[in-house]
Amino acid sequence: MFQTSATWLRIVLSVAVAGSFSYFITPWVRVLASKIGAIDVPDGNRHIHKKPTPRLGGLAIYFGFLCAVFLFTELTYTLRGILLGSALIVLLGAVDDKRKLGAWTKLLFQIVAAVIAVLHGVTIEMLRDPTSLTESGFLVLGALAVPVSIIWIVGITNSVNLIDGLDGLAAGVSVISSIAMFVVAMLSDEINVALVIAALIGGCLGFLPYNLNPAKIFMGDTGSLMLGYLLATISIVGMFKLYAVFTFIVPVIALALPLFDTAFAIIRRLLNKQSPFCADRRHLHHKLLDIGFTQKQAVAVLYAFSAIMGIFAVFTATRGAVSYVLLAVSAASSVAVGIYIRKTLINNKNGACNSSEAELKGNSNEKN
């Protein structure tokens, strides 16, 4: 973790270059999306926004990310495979943003992109044995390494896509999850991985000002699928390869929000005898809106949840006094989020009651 000043300078520059490029190119992408008709038109059902909004914002994130990666990282064989697969995912997302593709078509291309990464060494070869507290306890996947890796990559790719339902949600959660993975990579002296993550953080941060509520542009499937793919592959290279106790759950915790939301969505749809690909309006962010949260409040709550999970993910990868401090911070943050949710619900309820009373008084005065 105690790196040289030159390393930290490269990290800062990676974030700055990716962020600046993403920020300045986003308006151009917005114009491009409008010209080619890559527009998200609200349908009055699942969509929360009220007016047509350009998609394709993920292109700005991706180009900013690529710029920083080419400038500041070592283009290893594995990283080249990740970039090749991500390019396919971005192309898939861009086509889907312009003309909607079928679920099975998208799944096929996602599997191909995952296979490209696996062929370049992005594989989960072993997991820590949860019953062992020693450094030597691990489970070798053997022949299962390839299918498990593909399932992980495709699963995370779609998980981030599914949470992209509110302004700024997917980009912000990706930043928070990436920060957790960045810290773990630095703790493990995985400098090249940390630089790649820094580039991804920068790309998202540069795009966020245009994507926060009310959003001027959406990242679209171009962005959400790309972010999911990069988070999935980077997590394998940067965390599943670690040999510390219990670190196999670090990426699971860091990506808890999209993973849990996707798992519940699949279970819910199967129980209702629906296709797992059947879209609905019952995701966690929809539930928060239904109980009275505004978009900004719902996003803030989900950011906080992701941050707590990120802190806990780092906790599982550390030892000694630092780990206990992180655990305490995570617990305190959980309490703070609970208090915020309670106060927000009470305030929203009181506000609704006051509005109703005012409306009733107004109607009464009109009658008199």
C-alpha positions in Angstrom: 0.0 0.0 0.0 3.0 2.3 0.7 3.8 3.1 -2.9 6.3 5.6 -4.4 5.3 9.1 -5.2 5.7 8.2 -8.9 3.1 5.5 -8.6 0.6 7.8 -6.9 1.2 10.4 -9.6 0.4 7.9 -12.3 -2.8 6.9 -10.4 -3.9 10.6 -10.0 -3.1 11.3 -13.7 -5.0 8.2 -14.7 -8.1 9.4 -12.9 -7.7 13.0 -14.2 -7.1 12.1 -17.8 -10.0 9.6 -18.0 -12.3 12.0 -16.2 -11.4 15.0 -18.3 -11.7 13.1 -21.6 -15.0 11.7 -20.5 -16.3 15.0 -19.3 -15.4 17.0 -22.5 -16.5 14.3 -25.0 -19.9 13.6 -23.4 -21.7 16.6 -25.0 -20.4 15.4 -28.4 -21.7 11.9 -27.7 -25.1 13.5 -26.7 -25.3 15.2 -30.1 -24.3 12.0 -31.9 -27.0 10.0 -30.1 -29.6 12.6 -31.0 -28.6 12.5 -34.7 -28.6 8.8 -35.1 -31.8 8.3 -33.0 -30.4 6.6 -30.0 -33.0 8.1 -27.8 -34.7 6.7 -24.7 -38.4 7.5 -25.0 -40.4 7.1 -21.7 -43.1 4.5 -22.0 -44.9 5.4 -18.8 -44.3 2.1 -17.2 -40.7 1.1 -16.1 -39.1 4.3 -17.2 -38.8 7.0 -14.6 -37.8 9.9 -16.8 -40.5 12.2 -18.3 -38.9 13.3 -21.6 -36.9 11.7 -24.4 -33.2 11.5 -23.4 -30.2 10.5 -25.5 -28.4 7.2 -24.8 -24.9 6.1 -25.7 -23.2 8.0 -22.8 -21.2 4.9 -22.1 -19.1 5.8 -25.2 -17.7 8.8 -23.3 -16.8 6.7 -20.3 -15.2 4.1 -22.4 -13.1 6.4 -24.5 -11.9 8.2 -21.4 -11.1 4.9 -19.8 -9.1 3.7 -22.9 -7.2 7.0 -23.1 -5.9 6.6 -19.5 -5.2 2.8 -19.9 -3.1 3.3 -23.0 -1.2 6.2 -21.4 -0.5 4.8 -17.9 -0.8 1.0 -17.7 1.3 -1.9 -18.9 -0.7 -3.6 -21.7 -0.2 -7.1 -20.6 -1.6 -10.1 -22.5 -4.4 -10.4 -19.9 -5.3 -6.7 -20.1 -5.4 -6.8 -23.9 -7.9 -9.7 -23.7 -10.1 -7.6 -21.3 -9.9 -4.6 -23.7 -10.8 -6.8 -26.7 -13.8 -8.3 -24.9 -14.9 -4.8 -23.6 -14.8 -3.5 -27.2 -17.2 -6.2 -28.3 -19.4 -5.4 -25.3 -19.4 -1.6 -26.2 -20.3 -2.4 -29.8 -23.1 -4.7 -28.6 -24.4 -2.0 -26.3 -24.2 0.7 -28.9 -26.3 -1.3 -31.4 -28.8 -2.1 -28.7 -29.1 1.6 -27.8 -29.9 2.3 -31.4 -32.2 -0.6 -32.1 -33.3 -3.0 -29.4 -31.7 -6.4 -29.6 -33.3 -9.6 -28.3 -32.2 -11.0 -24.9 -30.7 -14.2 -26.3 -28.7 -12.2 -28.9 -27.2 -10.1 -26.2 -26.5 -13.1 -24.0 -24.7 -14.8 -26.9 -22.4 -11.8 -27.5 -21.8 -11.5 -23.8 -20.7 -15.1 -23.6 -18.3 -14.6 -26.5 -16.8 -11.5 -24.8 -16.4 -13.6 -21.6 -14.7 -16.4 -23.5 -12.3 -13.8 -25.0 -11.3 -12.7 -21.5 -11.0 -16.3 -20.3 -8.7 -17.2 -23.2 -6.5 -14.4 -22.2 -6.1 -15.7 -18.6 -9.0 -14.1 -16.9 -10.1 -17.1 -14.9 -11.1 -17.9 -11.4 -8.8 -20.8 -10.8 -9.3 -21.3 -7.0 -11.5 -20.1 -4.2 -10.7 -19.8 -0.5 -12.2 -22.7 1.5 -14.7 -21.0 3.8 -14.2 -23.7 6.4 -10.5 -23.1 6.6 -8.8 -20.3 8.6 -5.3 -21.0 7.3 -3.3 -19.6 4.5 -3.2 -23.0 2.8 -6.9 -23.7 2.7 -8.3 -23.2 -0.8 -10.5 -25.0 -3.4 -9.0 -25.7 -6.8 -11.7 -25.4 -9.4 -9.8 -27.3 -12.1 -12.1 -28.0 -15.1 -14.8 -25.8 -13.5 -12.6 -22.7 -13.7 -13.7 -21.8 -17.3 -17.5 -22.2 -16.8 -17.4 -20.5 -13.4 -15.4 -17.6 -14.8 -17.8 -17.2 -17.8 -20.8 -17.3 -15.5 -19.3 -14.7 -13.2 -18.4 -12.3 -16.1 -21.8 -12.6 -17.8 -23.6 -12.4 -14.4 -21.9 -9.1 -13.3 -22.2 -7.7 -16.8 -26.0 -8.0 -16.6 -26.2 -7.1 -12.9 -24.9 -3.6 -13.5 -27.2 -3.3 -16.5 -30.2 -4.1 -14.3 -29.5 -1.4 -11.7 -29.2 1.3 -14.4 -32.8 2.5 -13.6 -32.3 5.9 -11.9 -30.2 8.9 -12.9 -26.6 8.5 -11.8 -27.2 5.1 -10.1 -25.1 2.7 -12.2 -22.2 5.1 -12.7 -22.1 6.1 -9.0 -22.4 2.5 -7.7 -19.6 1.5 -10.2 -17.4 4.2 -8.8 -18.0 3.1 -5.2 -17.4 -0.6 -6.0 -14.3 0.4 -8.0 -12.9 2.4 -5.1 -13.2 -0.7 -2.9 -11.5 -2.9 -5.5 -8.8 -0.2 -6.0 -8.0 -0.2 -2.2 -7.7 -4.0 -2.2 -5.5 -4.0 -5.3 -3.2 -1.4 -3.7 -3.0 -3.5 -0.5 -2.0 -6.4 -2.6 0.6 -4.4 -4.6 -1.3 -5.0 -7.8 -0.3 -1.7 -9.2 -1.3 -2.3 -12.9 -4.7 -3.5 -11.8 -5.1 -0.4 -9.6 -4.2 1.9 -12.5 -6.9 0.2 -14.7 -9.4 0.7 -11.9 -8.3 4.3 -11.5 -9.0 4.9 -15.2 -12.5 3.4 -14.8 -13.2 5.6 -11.8 -12.1 8.7 -13.8 -14.3 7.8 -16.8 -17.4 7.4 -14.6 -16.7 10.6 -12.6 -16.3 12.6 -15.8 -19.7 11.4 -17.0 -21.6 11.7 -13.8 -22.2 15.5 -14.0 -24.3 14.9 -17.1 -26.1 11.8 -15.7 -27.2 13.0 -12.2 -30.8 13.9 -11.8 -32.2 15.4 -14.0 -30.0 13.5 -16.5 -29.0 15.2 -19.7 -27.8 11.8 -21.2 -28.1 8.2 -20.2 -25.1 5.8 -20.4 -27.4 3.2 -22.1 -26.5 -0.4 -22.5 -23.3 0.9 -24.0 -22.2 2.0 -20.6 -24.0 -0.3 -18.2 -22.9 -3.5 -20.0 -19.4 -2.2 -20.4 -19.1 -1.2 -16.7 -20.4 -4.6 -15.7 -17.9 -6.4 -17.9 -14.9 -4.4 -16.8 -15.8 -4.7 -13.1 -16.3 -8.5 -13.5 -13.0 -9.1 -15.3 -10.9 -6.7 -13.2 -12.3 -8.3 -10.0 -11.0 -11.7 -11.2 -7.6 -10.4 -12.0 -7.3 -8.2 -9.0 -9.1 -10.1 -6.2 -9.9 -13.7 -7.0 -6.2 -14.2 -7.5 -5.4 -13.2 -3.9 -4.4 -15.8 -1.4 -5.4 -14.1 1.9 -8.1 -15.7 4.0 -11.7 -15.2 2.9 -10.7 -12.8 0.0 -12.9 -14.9 -2.3 -15.9 -13.0 -1.0 -14.3 -9.5 -1.5 -15.6 -9.0 -5.0 -19.0 -10.4 -4.0 -19.3 -7.9 -1.2 -17.9 -5.0 -3.3 -20.5 -5.7 -6.0 -23.3 -6.6 -3.5 -25.9 -4.2 -4.7 -26.1 -5.3 -8.4 -25.6 -9.0 -7.4 -28.3 -9.1 -4.8 -30.8 -7.1 -7.0 -30.2 -9.4 -9.9 -30.4 -12.6 -7.8 -33.8 -11.4 -6.3 -35.0 -10.4 -9.8 -34.3 -13.9 -11.2 -35.8 -15.7 -8.3 -38.9 -13.5 -8.4 -39.5 -14.0 -12.1 -39.0 -17.8 -11.9 -41.4 -18.0 -9.0 -43.9 -16.1 -11.1 -43.2 -18.5 -14.0 -41.7 -15.7 -16.0 -38.6 -15.6 -18.1 -35.5 -14.4 -16.2 -35.1 -11.9 -19.1 -38.6 -10.4 -18.6 -38.3 -6.8 -17.6 -40.3 -5.5 -14.6 -40.7 -2.6 -12.3 -39.8 -4.4 -9.1 -36.1 -3.7 -8.7 -34.8 -2.3 -5.4 -34.7 1.3 -6.8 -38.3 1.0 -7.9 -39.3 -0.1 -4.4 -37.6 2.9 -2.9 -39.6 5.2 -5.2 -42.8 3.3 -4.4 -42.5 3.9 -0.7 -42.0 7.7 -1.1 -38.4 8.4 -1.9 -37.5 10.9 -4.6 -35.0 9.8 -7.3 -32.2 11.7 -5.6 -33.1 10.3 -2.2 -33.2 6.7 -3.6 -29.9 7.1 -5.3 -28.3 8.5 -2.1 -29.5 5.5 -0.1 -28.2 3.0 -2.7 -24.9 4.9 -2.8 -24.7 4.6 1.0 -25.4 0.9 0.9 -22.7 0.4 -1.8 -20.3 2.4 0.3 -21.0 0.3 3.4 -20.5 -2.9 1.4 -17.3 -1.5 -0.1 -15.9 -0.7 3.4 -16.8 -4.2 4.5 -15.2 -5.7 1.4 -11.9 -3.9 2.3 -12.3 -5.1 5.9 -12.4 -8.8 4.7 -9.1 -8.2 2.9 -7.2 -6.6 5.8 -6.0 -7.6 9.2 -5.1 -6.1 12.5 -6.3 -2.8 13.9 -7.3 -1.4 10.5 -9.8 -4.2 9.9 -11.6 -3.4 13.2 -11.7 0.3 12.4 -13.2 -0.5 9.0 -15.8 -2.8 10.7 -16.7 0.0 13.1 -17.1 2.5 10.3 -19.2 0.1 8.4 -21.5 -0.5 11.4 -21.8 3.3 12.1 -22.6 4.0 8.5 -25.3 1.4 8.5 -26.9 3.0 11.5 -26.6 6.5 9.9 -28.3 5.2 6.7 -31.1 3.6 8.7 -31.7 6.9 10.5 -31.7 8.8 7.2 -34.2 6.4 5.7 -36.5 6.7 8.7 -36.3 10.5 8.7 -36.8 10.7 4.9 -39.9 8.5 5.1 -41.4 10.6 7.9 -40.7 13.9 6.2 -42.1 12.6 2.9 -45.2 11.3 4.7 -45.7 14.6 6.5 -45.2 16.5 3.3 -47.8 14.4 1.5 -50.2 15.0 4.4 -49.7 18.7 4.3 -50.2 18.8 0.6 -53.4 16.9 0.9 -54.7 19.2 3.7 -53.9 22.2 1.6 -55.7 20.7 -1.4 -58.7 20.0 0.8 -58.8 23.6 2.1 -58.5 24.9 -1.4 -61.4 22.8 -2.6 -63.4 23.9 0.5 -62.8 27.6 -0.2 -63.8 27.2 -3.9 -67.1 25.7 -2.8 -67.7 28.5 -0.3 
